[in-house]
Amino acid sequence: MQQLKHQELTPEQKWEQATLADSFIFYKVMKDHPDACKKLLEILLDIKIDTIQMSTEETIFLDPQAKGIRLDLCIKGSDKIFAVEMQALDTKELPERARYYQSAMDIDMLKSGELYSQLKESHVIFICINDIFKQGLPIYTFKNICQEDRKTPLNDRTTKHFFIAENCDKILKDEEKKAFLNFILTNTAKTEYTKDLLDYVENAKQITESRRKYMEWERQRAYDRQAGLEAGAHLKAIESAENLIKMNI
């Protein structure tokens, strides 16, 4: 019901209500504030990063012929590479999308002529509102491991992370991580970092060009949803006709 009400809002109303949990706003804030993005990676992954380089390739696609609209961030460190995306809704294909992002990062690195052994350690990160795995965990971390003995790692240096905001209260020992996920869930800033993020969100929403792109993005999403509904209805009609024909044979 809550999702339906959100979809019924106009793009202008959605823009007014948008927080960092909105994937467009998250993308713009992190893209425009690399230091905040670097700190977020350090908080989520419990690591220290010396420097980062944000991808200069714009990934907001507004072409109706394009495959959806991507708002993922590609961030390169000296020895690691990260893809990060905010995901407010369970689209039922996030594991497959994580697989796609993983392969895309690897291909991008090999373009520069690096050998397989020179591929950087990579991390695909999804920040989710809801628990898409339904196991009650605040964090799900996946690495490739041998299925026969359940202990031998592949050591391909790839990791996929899913952070679940609705389960953030189950994080007991990391207050910064808990505060960030709670901020995503409630838009309540309790730390200096989340207060900075709140300011960045408000500043982003004051930019006319950002507002224009958001409106285009929302209209494209509405177009994609309608096209999906029409395609589904068409396939259902064909299936019903085929079943009717089989019954009459």
C-alpha positions in Angstrom: 0.0 0.0 0.0 2.8 2.4 0.9 4.6 1.7 -2.4 1.3 2.3 -4.3 0.8 5.7 -2.6 4.3 6.7 -3.6 3.7 5.8 -7.2 0.6 7.9 -7.2 2.6 11.0 -6.3 3.5 13.4 -9.1 7.2 13.8 -9.9 7.1 17.2 -8.3 5.7 15.7 -5.1 8.3 12.9 -5.1 11.1 15.5 -5.5 9.9 17.5 -2.5 9.8 14.3 -0.4 13.0 12.8 -1.7 15.7 11.8 0.9 19.0 10.1 0.5 17.1 6.8 0.3 16.0 8.0 -3.2 18.4 6.4 -5.7 18.6 9.6 -7.8 19.4 11.8 -4.8 21.9 9.3 -3.4 23.7 9.2 -6.8 23.9 13.0 -7.1 25.1 13.5 -3.5 27.8 10.9 -3.7 28.9 12.0 -7.1 29.2 15.6 -6.1 30.9 14.9 -2.8 33.7 12.3 -3.2 34.9 12.8 0.3 31.5 11.8 1.7 31.5 8.8 -0.7 34.9 7.8 0.5 33.8 8.0 4.1 30.7 5.9 3.4 32.8 3.1 1.8 35.1 3.2 4.9 32.1 3.0 7.2 30.3 0.2 5.4 33.4 -2.0 4.7 35.4 -1.3 7.8 38.5 -0.3 5.7 40.7 2.7 5.2 41.0 4.1 1.7 43.8 6.4 0.7 42.3 8.1 -2.3 39.4 7.5 -4.6 38.7 8.4 -8.2 35.0 8.8 -9.2 34.0 7.5 -12.6 33.6 10.4 -15.0 31.1 8.4 -17.1 27.6 9.6 -16.6 25.3 6.7 -15.9 21.9 8.3 -15.9 20.3 7.1 -19.1 17.1 8.8 -20.3 16.8 7.1 -23.7 13.5 5.1 -23.9 15.4 2.5 -26.0 18.0 2.0 -23.2 18.0 -1.0 -20.9 16.5 0.7 -17.8 18.1 3.6 -15.9 21.3 3.0 -14.1 22.3 5.1 -11.1 25.3 3.1 -9.9 28.6 4.7 -8.8 31.9 3.3 -9.9 34.7 4.3 -7.6 38.4 3.3 -8.0 40.9 3.2 -5.2 44.6 2.5 -5.5 44.1 -1.3 -5.1 40.3 -1.7 -5.0 37.3 -0.8 -7.1 33.7 -0.3 -5.9 30.2 -0.2 -7.4 27.6 1.3 -5.1 23.9 1.7 -5.5 20.9 2.7 -3.4 18.0 0.4 -3.8 14.7 1.5 -2.2 12.6 -1.3 -3.7 13.2 -5.1 -4.1 13.2 -5.5 -7.9 13.7 -9.2 -7.6 16.9 -9.2 -9.6 19.5 -7.6 -7.4 21.7 -10.7 -7.2 21.8 -10.8 -11.0 22.5 -7.1 -11.2 25.3 -7.5 -8.7 26.7 -10.2 -11.1 26.4 -7.7 -14.0 28.2 -4.9 -12.2 31.0 -7.3 -11.2 31.6 -8.3 -14.8 31.3 -4.7 -16.0 34.0 -3.5 -13.6 36.3 -6.3 -14.7 35.9 -5.6 -18.4 36.5 -1.9 -17.7 39.8 -2.7 -16.0 41.0 -5.0 -18.7 40.4 -2.3 -21.3 43.6 -0.7 -20.2 45.6 -3.8 -21.0 46.0 -5.2 -17.5 46.6 -9.0 -17.0 44.0 -11.0 -15.2 46.3 -11.2 -12.2 46.3 -7.4 -12.1 42.6 -7.1 -11.6 41.9 -5.0 -8.5 40.0 -6.3 -5.6 36.3 -5.5 -6.3 33.3 -4.8 -4.2 29.7 -4.5 -5.3 27.5 -2.7 -2.7 23.8 -2.5 -2.5 22.2 -0.3 0.2 18.6 -1.7 0.5 15.6 -0.5 2.5 14.1 -3.9 2.8 15.5 -7.4 3.6 15.5 -9.0 0.1 16.8 -12.3 1.5 14.3 -12.5 4.3 16.7 -13.9 6.9 16.7 -11.0 9.3 20.3 -9.9 8.9 21.4 -6.3 8.7 24.3 -7.2 6.4 24.8 -10.0 3.8 28.3 -10.6 2.4 28.9 -13.0 -0.4 32.2 -14.5 -1.6 32.9 -17.4 -3.9 33.7 -20.6 -2.0 34.0 -24.3 -2.9 30.7 -26.1 -2.6 32.2 -29.5 -1.9 34.1 -28.7 1.3 32.4 -25.3 2.1 35.7 -23.8 3.2 38.1 -23.5 0.2 37.9 -19.9 -1.1 38.2 -19.2 -4.8 40.3 -16.1 -4.0 39.1 -14.2 -7.0 39.0 -11.1 -4.8 35.4 -10.3 -5.5 32.8 -9.5 -2.8 29.1 -8.6 -3.0 27.6 -6.7 0.0 23.9 -6.0 0.8 23.2 -3.6 3.6 19.7 -3.7 5.0 18.4 -0.5 6.5 15.2 -2.0 8.1 17.4 -4.4 10.1 19.9 -1.7 11.3 19.0 -2.1 15.0 20.6 -5.5 14.9 24.0 -3.9 14.4 25.3 -3.8 17.9 29.0 -2.9 17.8 29.3 -0.4 14.9 27.4 2.8 15.8 28.5 4.7 12.6 27.2 2.0 10.3 24.0 1.7 12.4 23.5 5.5 12.3 24.0 5.7 8.5 21.4 2.9 7.8 19.0 4.4 10.3 19.4 7.7 8.5 18.5 6.0 5.3 15.4 4.5 7.0 14.2 7.5 9.0 16.0 10.6 7.5 17.0 11.4 11.1 20.6 12.6 11.4 22.3 11.6 14.7 26.0 11.9 13.8 28.2 14.6 12.2 28.5 12.5 9.0 24.7 12.0 8.6 24.1 15.7 9.4 26.5 16.5 6.6 24.6 14.1 4.3 21.3 15.8 5.2 22.8 19.2 4.2 24.1 17.7 0.9 20.6 16.4 0.1 19.0 19.8 0.8 21.6 21.5 -1.4 21.2 19.0 -4.2 17.4 19.7 -4.2 18.1 23.4 -4.7 19.8 22.8 -8.0 17.5 23.5 -11.0 19.3 21.1 -13.3 19.1 18.3 -10.8 15.4 18.8 -10.5 15.0 18.8 -14.3 16.9 15.5 -14.6 14.9 14.0 -11.8 11.6 14.8 -13.6 12.9 13.2 -16.7 14.1 10.2 -14.7 10.7 9.8 -13.1 8.8 10.1 -16.4 11.2 7.5 -17.9 10.5 5.1 -15.0 6.7 5.6 -15.5 7.2 4.8 -19.2 9.2 1.7 -18.3 6.6 0.5 -15.8 3.7 1.0 -18.2 5.6 -0.8 -21.0 6.2 -3.6 -18.6 2.5 -3.8 -17.6 1.4 -3.8 -21.3 3.9 -6.5 -22.2 2.8 -8.6 -19.3 -0.9 -8.2 -20.2 -0.1 -9.1 -23.9 1.8 -12.3 -22.8 -1.0 -13.2 -20.5 -3.6 -12.8 -23.3 -1.5 -15.0 -25.6 -1.2 -17.7 -22.9 -4.9 -17.6 -22.3 -5.6 -18.0 -26.0 -3.2 -20.9 -26.3 -4.7 -22.7 -23.3 -8.2 -22.2 -24.8 -7.0 -23.7 -28.1 -5.5 -26.7 -26.3 -8.7 -27.3 -24.5 -10.6 -27.4 -27.7 -8.2 -29.8 -29.5 
